[in-house]
């Protein structure tokens, strides 16, 4: 792939990653009444896993180099983002509580994304 094409794809992936991070922040810090209106009938844990898998996958695509170290860095960055948002739910006065199972579901999604990227040999 030519460098210009690769740069274009990285920029698109970065834009999508930024949008997904923004959605995660807004969605995690909304009062529960508003979240119930937006969510559909899937399990909360399944939504967490799928969302964090998607976020991690695009984060991986947005990096210029794909090494094991970069995959670990991206996975840890997404994990700590999710952890910080769960802690903020507990601390902020938004009638939401931290759920350790949400953190676990996030970690499963992150692991699936990294495993998929490694299997597909994303470059």
Backbone as XML, in Angstrom:
<?xml version="1.0"?>
<chain id="A" units="angstrom">
  <residue number="1" name="UNK">
    <atom name="N" x="0.848" y="-1.177" z="0.000"/>
    <atom name="CA" x="0.000" y="0.000" z="0.000"/>
    <atom name="C" x="0.895" y="1.242" z="0.000"/>
  </residue>
  <residue number="2" name="UNK">
    <atom name="N" x="0.516" y="2.202" z="-0.796"/>
    <atom name="CA" x="1.306" y="3.426" z="-0.880"/>
    <atom name="C" x="1.179" y="4.222" z="0.413"/>
  </residue>
  <residue number="3" name="UNK">
    <atom name="N" x="2.224" y="4.985" z="0.763"/>
    <atom name="CA" x="2.204" y="5.746" z="2.014"/>
    <atom name="C" x="1.033" y="6.722" z="2.123"/>
  </residue>
  <residue number="4" name="UNK">
    <atom name="N" x="0.631" y="7.338" z="1.020"/>
    <atom name="CA" x="-0.473" y="8.298" z="1.064"/>
    <atom name="C" x="-1.778" y="7.573" z="1.388"/>
  </residue>
  <residue number="5" name="UNK">
    <atom name="N" x="-1.985" y="6.399" z="0.781"/>
    <atom name="CA" x="-3.190" y="5.621" z="1.076"/>
    <atom name="C" x="-3.204" y="5.201" z="2.537"/>
  </residue>
  <residue number="6" name="UNK">
    <atom name="N" x="-2.068" y="4.768" z="3.049"/>
    <atom name="CA" x="-1.963" y="4.343" z="4.450"/>
    <atom name="C" x="-2.265" y="5.511" z="5.386"/>
  </residue>
  <residue number="7" name="UNK">
    <atom name="N" x="-1.704" y="6.684" z="5.078"/>
    <atom name="CA" x="-1.941" y="7.869" z="5.891"/>
    <atom name="C" x="-3.418" y="8.240" z="5.883"/>
  </residue>
  <residue number="8" name="UNK">
    <atom name="N" x="-4.075" y="8.133" z="4.723"/>
    <atom name="CA" x="-5.495" y="8.438" z="4.620"/>
    <atom name="C" x="-6.308" y="7.494" z="5.504"/>
  </residue>
  <residue number="9" name="UNK">
    <atom name="N" x="-5.986" y="6.211" z="5.469"/>
    <atom name="CA" x="-6.705" y="5.232" z="6.287"/>
    <atom name="C" x="-6.461" y="5.470" z="7.771"/>
  </residue>
  <residue number="10" name="UNK">
    <atom name="N" x="-5.243" y="5.823" z="8.150"/>
    <atom name="CA" x="-4.932" y="6.117" z="9.547"/>
    <atom name="C" x="-5.732" y="7.327" z="10.011"/>
  </residue>
  <residue number="11" name="UNK">
    <atom name="N" x="-5.819" y="8.356" z="9.193"/>
    <atom name="CA" x="-6.578" y="9.558" z="9.561"/>
    <atom name="C" x="-8.061" y="9.257" z="9.736"/>
  </residue>
  <residue number="12" name="UNK">
    <atom name="N" x="-8.621" y="8.447" z="8.857"/>
    <atom name="CA" x="-10.030" y="8.066" z="8.990"/>
    <atom name="C" x="-10.226" y="7.275" z="10.285"/>
  </residue>
  <residue number="13" name="UNK">
    <atom name="N" x="-9.343" y="6.323" z="10.544"/>
    <atom name="CA" x="-9.441" y="5.521" z="11.774"/>
    <atom name="C" x="-9.309" y="6.409" z="13.008"/>
  </residue>
  <residue number="14" name="UNK">
    <atom name="N" x="-8.431" y="7.401" z="12.957"/>
    <atom name="CA" x="-8.293" y="8.330" z="14.095"/>
    <atom name="C" x="-9.571" y="9.134" z="14.312"/>
  </residue>
  <residue number="15" name="UNK">
    <atom name="N" x="-10.181" y="9.573" z="13.234"/>
    <atom name="CA" x="-11.434" y="10.316" z="13.348"/>
    <atom name="C" x="-12.532" y="9.464" z="13.963"/>
  </residue>
  <residue number="16" name="UNK">
    <atom name="N" x="-12.645" y="8.220" z="13.508"/>
    <atom name="CA" x="-13.641" y="7.308" z="14.065"/>
    <atom name="C" x="-13.338" y="7.029" z="15.531"/>
  </residue>
  <residue number="17" name="UNK">
    <atom name="N" x="-12.052" y="6.844" z="15.856"/>
    <atom name="CA" x="-11.647" y="6.597" z="17.244"/>
    <atom name="C" x="-12.036" y="7.777" z="18.129"/>
  </residue>
  <residue number="18" name="UNK">
    <atom name="N" x="-11.787" y="8.989" z="17.665"/>
    <atom name="CA" x="-12.149" y="10.185" z="18.424"/>
    <atom name="C" x="-13.655" y="10.238" z="18.671"/>
  </residue>
  <residue number="19" name="UNK">
    <atom name="N" x="-14.442" y="9.931" z="17.651"/>
    <atom name="CA" x="-15.901" y="9.925" z="17.794"/>
    <atom name="C" x="-16.332" y="8.865" z="18.803"/>
  </residue>
  <residue number="20" name="UNK">
    <atom name="N" x="-15.747" y="7.673" z="18.722"/>
    <atom name="CA" x="-16.090" y="6.595" z="19.652"/>
    <atom name="C" x="-15.718" y="6.946" z="21.093"/>
  </residue>
  <residue number="21" name="UNK">
    <atom name="N" x="-14.574" y="7.602" z="21.283"/>
    <atom name="CA" x="-14.177" y="8.032" z="22.632"/>
    <atom name="C" x="-15.183" y="9.054" z="23.162"/>
  </residue>
  <residue number="22" name="UNK">
    <atom name="N" x="-15.575" y="9.985" z="22.318"/>
    <atom name="CA" x="-16.548" y="11.007" z="22.730"/>
    <atom name="C" x="-17.876" y="10.363" z="23.120"/>
  </residue>
  <residue number="23" name="UNK">
    <atom name="N" x="-18.337" y="9.416" z="22.320"/>
    <atom name="CA" x="-19.584" y="8.712" z="22.636"/>
    <atom name="C" x="-19.455" y="7.955" z="23.954"/>
  </residue>
  <residue number="24" name="UNK">
    <atom name="N" x="-18.300" y="7.323" z="24.189"/>
    <atom name="CA" x="-18.087" y="6.587" z="25.440"/>
    <atom name="C" x="-18.154" y="7.524" z="26.639"/>
  </residue>
  <residue number="25" name="UNK">
    <atom name="N" x="-17.524" y="8.680" z="26.531"/>
    <atom name="CA" x="-17.524" y="9.639" z="27.636"/>
    <atom name="C" x="-18.928" y="10.154" z="27.900"/>
  </residue>
  <residue number="26" name="UNK">
    <atom name="N" x="-19.595" y="10.608" z="26.856"/>
    <atom name="CA" x="-20.944" y="11.161" z="27.020"/>
    <atom name="C" x="-21.898" y="10.081" z="27.526"/>
  </residue>
  <residue number="27" name="UNK">
    <atom name="N" x="-21.850" y="8.912" z="26.906"/>
    <atom name="CA" x="-22.744" y="7.829" z="27.302"/>
    <atom name="C" x="-22.513" y="7.337" z="28.710"/>
  </residue>
  <residue number="28" name="UNK">
    <atom name="N" x="-21.268" y="7.317" z="29.139"/>
    <atom name="CA" x="-20.946" y="6.828" z="30.486"/>
    <atom name="C" x="-21.329" y="7.819" z="31.570"/>
  </residue>
  <residue number="29" name="UNK">
    <atom name="N" x="-21.404" y="9.091" z="31.232"/>
    <atom name="CA" x="-21.661" y="10.098" z="32.255"/>
    <atom name="C" x="-23.067" y="10.694" z="32.176"/>
  </residue>
  <residue number="30" name="UNK">
    <atom name="N" x="-23.927" y="10.109" z="31.350"/>
    <atom name="CA" x="-25.325" y="10.547" z="31.288"/>
    <atom name="C" x="-26.098" y="9.968" z="32.465"/>
  </residue>
  <residue number="31" name="UNK">
    <atom name="N" x="-27.096" y="10.686" z="32.937"/>
    <atom name="CA" x="-27.964" y="10.118" z="33.977"/>
    <atom name="C" x="-28.657" y="8.857" z="33.461"/>
  </residue>
  <residue number="32" name="UNK">
    <atom name="N" x="-28.961" y="7.919" z="34.355"/>
    <atom name="CA" x="-29.516" y="6.633" z="33.921"/>
    <atom name="C" x="-30.849" y="6.740" z="33.173"/>
  </residue>
  <residue number="33" name="UNK">
    <atom name="N" x="-31.650" y="7.740" z="33.482"/>
    <atom name="CA" x="-32.932" y="7.885" z="32.798"/>
    <atom name="C" x="-32.736" y="8.124" z="31.306"/>
  </residue>
  <residue number="34" name="UNK">
    <atom name="N" x="-31.737" y="8.916" z="30.948"/>
    <atom name="CA" x="-31.480" y="9.196" z="29.542"/>
    <atom name="C" x="-30.868" y="7.988" z="28.840"/>
  </residue>
  <residue number="35" name="UNK">
    <atom name="N" x="-30.052" y="7.226" z="29.534"/>
    <atom name="CA" x="-29.429" y="6.030" z="28.953"/>
    <atom name="C" x="-30.503" y="4.994" z="28.620"/>
  </residue>
  <residue number="36" name="UNK">
    <atom name="N" x="-31.461" y="4.806" z="29.509"/>
    <atom name="CA" x="-32.515" y="3.815" z="29.283"/>
    <atom name="C" x="-33.301" y="4.127" z="28.016"/>
  </residue>
  <residue number="37" name="UNK">
    <atom name="N" x="-33.449" y="5.389" z="27.690"/>
    <atom name="CA" x="-34.177" y="5.772" z="26.485"/>
    <atom name="C" x="-33.369" y="5.478" z="25.223"/>
  </residue>
  <residue number="38" name="UNK">
    <atom name="N" x="-32.033" y="5.475" z="25.334"/>
    <atom name="CA" x="-31.174" y="5.291" z="24.168"/>
    <atom name="C" x="-30.779" y="3.846" z="23.915"/>
  </residue>
  <residue number="39" name="UNK">
    <atom name="N" x="-30.751" y="3.028" z="24.951"/>
    <atom name="CA" x="-30.285" y="1.647" z="24.789"/>
    <atom name="C" x="-31.393" y="0.767" z="24.242"/>
  </residue>
  <residue number="40" name="UNK">
    <atom name="N" x="-30.966" y="-0.345" z="23.708"/>
    <atom name="CA" x="-31.914" y="-1.313" z="23.185"/>
    <atom name="C" x="-31.844" y="-2.566" z="24.044"/>
  </residue>
  <residue number="41" name="UNK">
    <atom name="N" x="-32.487" y="-3.626" z="23.629"/>
    <atom name="CA" x="-32.714" y="-4.766" z="24.520"/>
    <atom name="C" x="-31.506" y="-5.680" z="24.729"/>
  </residue>
  <residue number="42" name="UNK">
    <atom name="N" x="-30.354" y="-5.364" z="24.217"/>
    <atom name="CA" x="-29.171" y="-6.196" z="24.464"/>
    <atom name="C" x="-28.702" y="-6.045" z="25.906"/>
  </residue>
  <residue number="43" name="UNK">
    <atom name="N" x="-28.027" y="-7.051" z="26.374"/>
    <atom name="CA" x="-27.458" y="-7.019" z="27.720"/>
    <atom name="C" x="-26.464" y="-5.871" z="27.857"/>
  </residue>
  <residue number="44" name="UNK">
    <atom name="N" x="-26.461" y="-5.247" z="29.004"/>
    <atom name="CA" x="-25.527" y="-4.152" z="29.290"/>
    <atom name="C" x="-24.077" y="-4.623" z="29.134"/>
  </residue>
  <residue number="45" name="UNK">
    <atom name="N" x="-23.785" y="-5.816" z="29.608"/>
    <atom name="CA" x="-22.415" y="-6.335" z="29.530"/>
    <atom name="C" x="-22.023" y="-6.629" z="28.081"/>
  </residue>
  <residue number="46" name="UNK">
    <atom name="N" x="-22.976" y="-7.132" z="27.289"/>
    <atom name="CA" x="-22.709" y="-7.386" z="25.875"/>
    <atom name="C" x="-22.438" y="-6.071" z="25.143"/>
  </residue>
  <residue number="47" name="UNK">
    <atom name="N" x="-23.208" y="-5.036" z="25.472"/>
    <atom name="CA" x="-22.982" y="-3.720" z="24.878"/>
    <atom name="C" x="-21.583" y="-3.216" z="25.233"/>
  </residue>
  <residue number="48" name="UNK">
    <atom name="N" x="-21.191" y="-3.353" z="26.509"/>
    <atom name="CA" x="-19.840" y="-2.935" z="26.922"/>
    <atom name="C" x="-18.779" y="-3.685" z="26.132"/>
  </residue>
  <residue number="49" name="UNK">
    <atom name="N" x="-18.897" y="-4.990" z="26.060"/>
    <atom name="CA" x="-17.896" y="-5.793" z="25.354"/>
    <atom name="C" x="-17.784" y="-5.421" z="23.889"/>
  </residue>
  <residue number="50" name="UNK">
    <atom name="N" x="-18.916" y="-5.316" z="23.216"/>
    <atom name="CA" x="-18.912" y="-4.968" z="21.792"/>
    <atom name="C" x="-18.375" y="-3.560" z="21.553"/>
  </residue>
  <residue number="51" name="UNK">
    <atom name="N" x="-18.797" y="-2.631" z="22.413"/>
    <atom name="CA" x="-18.365" y="-1.242" z="22.228"/>
    <atom name="C" x="-16.852" y="-1.102" z="22.429"/>
  </residue>
  <residue number="52" name="UNK">
    <atom name="N" x="-16.335" y="-1.706" z="23.498"/>
    <atom name="CA" x="-14.907" y="-1.581" z="23.762"/>
    <atom name="C" x="-14.065" y="-2.384" z="22.777"/>
  </residue>
  <residue number="53" name="UNK">
    <atom name="N" x="-14.622" y="-3.448" z="22.217"/>
    <atom name="CA" x="-13.926" y="-4.164" z="21.143"/>
    <atom name="C" x="-13.821" y="-3.262" z="19.916"/>
  </residue>
  <residue number="54" name="UNK">
    <atom name="N" x="-14.921" y="-2.596" z="19.571"/>
    <atom name="CA" x="-14.931" y="-1.696" z="18.414"/>
    <atom name="C" x="-13.974" y="-0.524" z="18.629"/>
  </residue>
  <residue number="55" name="UNK">
    <atom name="N" x="-14.046" y="0.083" z="19.800"/>
    <atom name="CA" x="-13.166" y="1.212" z="20.107"/>
    <atom name="C" x="-11.699" y="0.791" z="20.020"/>
  </residue>
  <residue number="56" name="UNK">
    <atom name="N" x="-11.364" y="-0.344" z="20.604"/>
    <atom name="CA" x="-9.978" y="-0.824" z="20.584"/>
    <atom name="C" x="-9.532" y="-1.124" z="19.157"/>
  </residue>
  <residue number="57" name="UNK">
    <atom name="N" x="-10.390" y="-1.747" z="18.383"/>
    <atom name="CA" x="-10.029" y="-2.100" z="17.010"/>
    <atom name="C" x="-9.715" y="-0.852" z="16.198"/>
  </residue>
  <residue number="58" name="UNK">
    <atom name="N" x="-10.559" y="0.176" z="16.301"/>
    <atom name="CA" x="-10.273" y="1.413" z="15.565"/>
    <atom name="C" x="-9.054" y="2.130" z="16.121"/>
  </residue>
  <residue number="59" name="UNK">
    <atom name="N" x="-8.834" y="2.042" z="17.439"/>
    <atom name="CA" x="-7.636" y="2.640" z="18.030"/>
    <atom name="C" x="-6.394" y="1.970" z="17.431"/>
  </residue>
  <residue number="60" name="UNK">
    <atom name="N" x="-6.445" y="0.647" z="17.295"/>
    <atom name="CA" x="-5.321" y="-0.075" z="16.694"/>
    <atom name="C" x="-5.119" y="0.337" z="15.241"/>
  </residue>
  <residue number="61" name="UNK">
    <atom name="N" x="-6.207" y="0.486" z="14.505"/>
    <atom name="CA" x="-6.095" y="0.908" z="13.107"/>
    <atom name="C" x="-5.547" y="2.325" z="12.977"/>
  </residue>
  <residue number="62" name="UNK">
    <atom name="N" x="-5.718" y="3.129" z="14.013"/>
    <atom name="CA" x="-5.286" y="4.530" z="13.933"/>
    <atom name="C" x="-3.808" y="4.714" z="14.234"/>
  </residue>
  <residue number="63" name="UNK">
    <atom name="N" x="-3.107" y="3.642" z="14.577"/>
    <atom name="CA" x="-1.668" y="3.757" z="14.825"/>
    <atom name="C" x="-0.898" y="3.499" z="13.535"/>
  </residue>
  <residue number="64" name="UNK">
    <atom name="N" x="0.224" y="4.161" z="13.388"/>
    <atom name="CA" x="1.009" y="4.021" z="12.162"/>
    <atom name="C" x="1.826" y="2.735" z="12.148"/>
  </residue>
  <residue number="65" name="UNK">
    <atom name="N" x="2.245" y="2.277" z="13.315"/>
    <atom name="CA" x="3.006" y="1.033" z="13.394"/>
    <atom name="C" x="2.225" y="0.013" z="14.206"/>
  </residue>
  <residue number="66" name="UNK">
    <atom name="N" x="2.377" y="-1.237" z="13.840"/>
    <atom name="CA" x="1.621" y="-2.301" z="14.500"/>
    <atom name="C" x="2.582" y="-3.335" z="15.055"/>
  </residue>
  <residue number="67" name="UNK">
    <atom name="N" x="2.986" y="-3.100" z="16.281"/>
    <atom name="CA" x="3.845" y="-4.031" z="16.990"/>
    <atom name="C" x="3.086" y="-4.541" z="18.209"/>
  </residue>
  <residue number="68" name="UNK">
    <atom name="N" x="3.619" y="-5.569" z="18.811"/>
    <atom name="CA" x="3.005" y="-6.094" z="20.030"/>
    <atom name="C" x="2.936" y="-5.002" z="21.089"/>
  </residue>
  <residue number="69" name="UNK">
    <atom name="N" x="3.991" y="-4.212" z="21.205"/>
    <atom name="CA" x="4.027" y="-3.130" z="22.191"/>
    <atom name="C" x="2.916" y="-2.102" z="21.908"/>
  </residue>
  <residue number="70" name="UNK">
    <atom name="N" x="2.698" y="-1.748" z="20.647"/>
    <atom name="CA" x="1.641" y="-0.786" z="20.288"/>
    <atom name="C" x="0.265" y="-1.361" z="20.612"/>
  </residue>
  <residue number="71" name="UNK">
    <atom name="N" x="0.074" y="-2.662" z="20.387"/>
    <atom name="CA" x="-1.208" y="-3.290" z="20.704"/>
    <atom name="C" x="-1.457" y="-3.262" z="22.208"/>
  </residue>
  <residue number="72" name="UNK">
    <atom name="N" x="-0.422" y="-3.537" z="22.971"/>
    <atom name="CA" x="-0.559" y="-3.502" z="24.439"/>
    <atom name="C" x="-0.844" y="-2.083" z="24.907"/>
  </residue>
  <residue number="73" name="UNK">
    <atom name="N" x="-0.127" y="-1.103" z="24.352"/>
    <atom name="CA" x="-0.361" y="0.298" z="24.727"/>
    <atom name="C" x="-1.790" y="0.731" z="24.407"/>
  </residue>
  <residue number="74" name="UNK">
    <atom name="N" x="-2.272" y="0.376" z="23.225"/>
    <atom name="CA" x="-3.641" y="0.743" z="22.842"/>
    <atom name="C" x="-4.643" y="0.058" z="23.766"/>
  </residue>
  <residue number="75" name="UNK">
    <atom name="N" x="-4.445" y="-1.222" z="24.027"/>
    <atom name="CA" x="-5.351" y="-1.956" z="24.914"/>
    <atom name="C" x="-5.386" y="-1.370" z="26.313"/>
  </residue>
  <residue number="76" name="UNK">
    <atom name="N" x="-4.221" y="-1.033" z="26.848"/>
    <atom name="CA" x="-4.171" y="-0.433" z="28.187"/>
    <atom name="C" x="-4.803" y="0.958" z="28.201"/>
  </residue>
  <residue number="77" name="UNK">
    <atom name="N" x="-4.592" y="1.721" z="27.141"/>
    <atom name="CA" x="-5.196" y="3.063" z="27.068"/>
    <atom name="C" x="-6.715" y="2.974" z="27.095"/>
  </residue>
  <residue number="78" name="UNK">
    <atom name="N" x="-7.269" y="2.063" z="26.306"/>
    <atom name="CA" x="-8.725" y="1.908" z="26.268"/>
    <atom name="C" x="-9.226" y="1.366" z="27.611"/>
  </residue>
  <residue number="79" name="UNK">
    <atom name="N" x="-8.488" y="0.408" z="28.189"/>
    <atom name="CA" x="-8.889" y="-0.150" z="29.482"/>
    <atom name="C" x="-8.952" y="0.938" z="30.551"/>
  </residue>
  <residue number="80" name="UNK">
    <atom name="N" x="-7.907" y="1.770" z="30.626"/>
    <atom name="CA" x="-7.881" y="2.808" z="31.658"/>
    <atom name="C" x="-8.903" y="3.914" z="31.383"/>
  </residue>
  <residue number="81" name="UNK">
    <atom name="N" x="-9.223" y="4.162" z="30.128"/>
    <atom name="CA" x="-10.323" y="5.083" z="29.812"/>
    <atom name="C" x="-11.620" y="4.539" z="30.400"/>
  </residue>
  <residue number="82" name="UNK">
    <atom name="N" x="-11.905" y="3.270" z="30.142"/>
    <atom name="CA" x="-13.119" y="2.651" z="30.669"/>
    <atom name="C" x="-13.149" y="2.624" z="32.186"/>
  </residue>
  <residue number="83" name="UNK">
    <atom name="N" x="-12.014" y="2.322" z="32.795"/>
    <atom name="CA" x="-11.921" y="2.304" z="34.258"/>
    <atom name="C" x="-12.170" y="3.692" z="34.832"/>
  </residue>
  <residue number="84" name="UNK">
    <atom name="N" x="-11.567" y="4.714" z="34.224"/>
    <atom name="CA" x="-11.756" y="6.091" z="34.695"/>
    <atom name="C" x="-13.227" y="6.494" z="34.578"/>
  </residue>
  <residue number="85" name="UNK">
    <atom name="N" x="-13.877" y="6.100" z="33.500"/>
    <atom name="CA" x="-15.293" y="6.440" z="33.330"/>
    <atom name="C" x="-16.162" y="5.727" z="34.373"/>
  </residue>
  <residue number="86" name="UNK">
    <atom name="N" x="-15.830" y="4.478" z="34.685"/>
    <atom name="CA" x="-16.585" y="3.759" z="35.721"/>
    <atom name="C" x="-16.393" y="4.422" z="37.089"/>
  </residue>
  <residue number="87" name="UNK">
    <atom name="N" x="-15.180" y="4.836" z="37.393"/>
    <atom name="CA" x="-14.910" y="5.520" z="38.670"/>
    <atom name="C" x="-15.660" y="6.848" z="38.714"/>
  </residue>
  <residue number="88" name="UNK">
    <atom name="N" x="-15.670" y="7.565" z="37.593"/>
    <atom name="CA" x="-16.385" y="8.842" z="37.546"/>
    <atom name="C" x="-17.886" y="8.646" z="37.756"/>
  </residue>
  <residue number="89" name="UNK">
    <atom name="N" x="-18.441" y="7.545" z="37.276"/>
    <atom name="CA" x="-19.859" y="7.265" z="37.507"/>
    <atom name="C" x="-20.147" y="7.158" z="39.003"/>
  </residue>
  <residue number="90" name="UNK">
    <atom name="N" x="-19.199" y="6.602" z="39.731"/>
    <atom name="CA" x="-19.364" y="6.429" z="41.169"/>
    <atom name="C" x="-19.190" y="7.746" z="41.924"/>
  </residue>
  <residue number="91" name="UNK">
    <atom name="N" x="-18.301" y="8.607" z="41.422"/>
    <atom name="CA" x="-17.936" y="9.836" z="42.134"/>
    <atom name="C" x="-18.865" y="11.005" z="41.809"/>
  </residue>
  <residue number="92" name="UNK">
    <atom name="N" x="-19.256" y="11.142" z="40.557"/>
    <atom name="CA" x="-20.083" y="12.280" z="40.144"/>
    <atom name="C" x="-21.534" y="12.094" z="40.584"/>
  </residue>
  <residue number="93" name="UNK">
    <atom name="N" x="-22.233" y="13.184" z="40.829"/>
    <atom name="CA" x="-23.640" y="13.093" z="41.256"/>
    <atom name="C" x="-24.593" y="12.889" z="40.068"/>
  </residue>
  <residue number="94" name="UNK">
    <atom name="N" x="-24.496" y="11.732" z="39.406"/>
    <atom name="CA" x="-25.330" y="11.462" z="38.226"/>
    <atom name="C" x="-26.218" y="10.236" z="38.433"/>
  </residue>
  <residue number="95" name="UNK">
    <atom name="N" x="-26.380" y="9.795" z="39.652"/>
    <atom name="CA" x="-27.197" y="8.628" z="40.008"/>
    <atom name="C" x="-26.758" y="7.363" z="39.284"/>
  </residue>
  <residue number="96" name="UNK">
    <atom name="N" x="-25.435" y="7.194" z="39.123"/>
    <atom name="CA" x="-24.897" y="5.970" z="38.527"/>
    <atom name="C" x="-23.820" y="5.437" z="39.449"/>
  </residue>
  <residue number="97" name="UNK">
    <atom name="N" x="-23.583" y="4.145" z="39.357"/>
    <atom name="CA" x="-22.591" y="3.495" z="40.209"/>
    <atom name="C" x="-21.582" y="2.737" z="39.366"/>
  </residue>
  <residue number="98" name="UNK">
    <atom name="N" x="-20.386" y="2.603" z="39.904"/>
    <atom name="CA" x="-19.356" y="1.798" z="39.268"/>
    <atom name="C" x="-19.783" y="0.331" z="39.309"/>
  </residue>
  <residue number="99" name="UNK">
    <atom name="N" x="-19.533" y="-0.375" z="38.210"/>
    <atom name="CA" x="-19.844" y="-1.793" z="38.133"/>
    <atom name="C" x="-18.586" y="-2.532" z="37.681"/>
  </residue>
  <residue number="100" name="UNK">
    <atom name="N" x="-18.046" y="-3.360" z="38.565"/>
    <atom name="CA" x="-16.825" y="-4.107" z="38.261"/>
    <atom name="C" x="-17.052" y="-5.036" z="37.069"/>
  </residue>
  <residue number="101" name="UNK">
    <atom name="N" x="-18.264" y="-5.554" z="36.914"/>
    <atom name="CA" x="-18.558" y="-6.422" z="35.773"/>
    <atom name="C" x="-18.519" y="-5.649" z="34.450"/>
  </residue>
  <residue number="102" name="UNK">
    <atom name="N" x="-18.831" y="-4.355" z="34.479"/>
    <atom name="CA" x="-18.668" y="-3.532" z="33.274"/>
    <atom name="C" x="-17.193" y="-3.428" z="32.900"/>
  </residue>
  <residue number="103" name="UNK">
    <atom name="N" x="-16.339" y="-3.241" z="33.892"/>
    <atom name="CA" x="-14.893" y="-3.171" z="33.656"/>
    <atom name="C" x="-14.409" y="-4.497" z="33.072"/>
  </residue>
  <residue number="104" name="UNK">
    <atom name="N" x="-14.909" y="-5.603" z="33.614"/>
    <atom name="CA" x="-14.539" y="-6.926" z="33.103"/>
    <atom name="C" x="-15.015" y="-7.097" z="31.658"/>
  </residue>
  <residue number="105" name="UNK">
    <atom name="N" x="-16.261" y="-6.694" z="31.367"/>
    <atom name="CA" x="-16.789" y="-6.788" z="30.001"/>
    <atom name="C" x="-15.960" y="-5.927" z="29.043"/>
  </residue>
  <residue number="106" name="UNK">
    <atom name="N" x="-15.537" y="-4.742" z="29.504"/>
    <atom name="CA" x="-14.663" y="-3.892" z="28.686"/>
    <atom name="C" x="-13.366" y="-4.627" z="28.373"/>
  </residue>
  <residue number="107" name="UNK">
    <atom name="N" x="-12.768" y="-5.251" z="29.385"/>
    <atom name="CA" x="-11.501" y="-5.962" z="29.207"/>
    <atom name="C" x="-11.655" y="-7.130" z="28.233"/>
  </residue>
  <residue number="108" name="UNK">
    <atom name="N" x="-12.780" y="-7.825" z="28.304"/>
    <atom name="CA" x="-13.028" y="-8.919" z="27.362"/>
    <atom name="C" x="-13.110" y="-8.363" z="25.941"/>
  </residue>
  <residue number="109" name="UNK">
    <atom name="N" x="-13.840" y="-7.275" z="25.754"/>
    <atom name="CA" x="-13.942" y="-6.653" z="24.436"/>
    <atom name="C" x="-12.596" y="-6.196" z="23.909"/>
  </residue>
  <residue number="110" name="UNK">
    <atom name="N" x="-11.792" y="-5.601" z="24.771"/>
    <atom name="CA" x="-10.449" y="-5.150" z="24.393"/>
    <atom name="C" x="-9.604" y="-6.342" z="23.959"/>
  </residue>
  <residue number="111" name="UNK">
    <atom name="N" x="-9.662" y="-7.425" z="24.717"/>
    <atom name="CA" x="-8.893" y="-8.628" z="24.393"/>
    <atom name="C" x="-9.326" y="-9.222" z="23.057"/>
  </residue>
  <residue number="112" name="UNK">
    <atom name="N" x="-10.623" y="-9.240" z="22.810"/>
    <atom name="CA" x="-11.138" y="-9.757" z="21.533"/>
    <atom name="C" x="-10.621" y="-8.914" z="20.368"/>
  </residue>
  <residue number="113" name="UNK">
    <atom name="N" x="-10.628" y="-7.601" z="20.535"/>
    <atom name="CA" x="-10.152" y="-6.713" z="19.463"/>
    <atom name="C" x="-8.671" y="-6.926" z="19.188"/>
  </residue>
  <residue number="114" name="UNK">
    <atom name="N" x="-7.867" y="-7.027" z="20.237"/>
    <atom name="CA" x="-6.431" y="-7.237" z="20.048"/>
    <atom name="C" x="-6.183" y="-8.596" z="19.407"/>
  </residue>
  <residue number="115" name="UNK">
    <atom name="N" x="-6.888" y="-9.612" z="19.887"/>
    <atom name="CA" x="-6.743" y="-10.943" z="19.295"/>
    <atom name="C" x="-7.145" y="-10.965" z="17.832"/>
  </residue>
  <residue number="116" name="UNK">
    <atom name="N" x="-8.228" y="-10.285" z="17.505"/>
    <atom name="CA" x="-8.686" y="-10.217" z="16.113"/>
    <atom name="C" x="-7.675" y="-9.480" z="15.242"/>
  </residue>
  <residue number="117" name="UNK">
    <atom name="N" x="-7.155" y="-8.376" z="15.739"/>
    <atom name="CA" x="-6.158" y="-7.606" z="14.981"/>
    <atom name="C" x="-4.897" y="-8.437" z="14.744"/>
  </residue>
  <residue number="118" name="UNK">
    <atom name="N" x="-4.489" y="-9.182" z="15.749"/>
    <atom name="CA" x="-3.296" y="-10.037" z="15.600"/>
    <atom name="C" x="-3.582" y="-11.165" z="14.608"/>
  </residue>
  <residue number="119" name="UNK">
    <atom name="N" x="-4.774" y="-11.763" z="14.701"/>
    <atom name="CA" x="-5.146" y="-12.848" z="13.789"/>
    <atom name="C" x="-5.210" y="-12.368" z="12.351"/>
  </residue>
  <residue number="120" name="UNK">
    <atom name="N" x="-5.784" y="-11.178" z="12.143"/>
    <atom name="CA" x="-5.909" y="-10.618" z="10.793"/>
    <atom name="C" x="-4.608" y="-9.981" z="10.305"/>
  </residue>
  <residue number="121" name="UNK">
    <atom name="N" x="-3.628" y="-9.917" z="11.203"/>
    <atom name="CA" x="-2.319" y="-9.324" z="10.894"/>
    <atom name="C" x="-2.485" y="-7.907" z="10.350"/>
  </residue>
  <residue number="122" name="UNK">
    <atom name="N" x="-3.237" y="-7.088" z="11.111"/>
    <atom name="CA" x="-3.499" y="-5.695" z="10.733"/>
    <atom name="C" x="-2.172" y="-4.944" z="10.645"/>
  </residue>
  <residue number="123" name="UNK">
    <atom name="N" x="-1.963" y="-4.296" z="9.509"/>
    <atom name="CA" x="-0.732" y="-3.518" z="9.320"/>
    <atom name="C" x="-1.069" y="-2.136" z="8.824"/>
  </residue>
</chain>
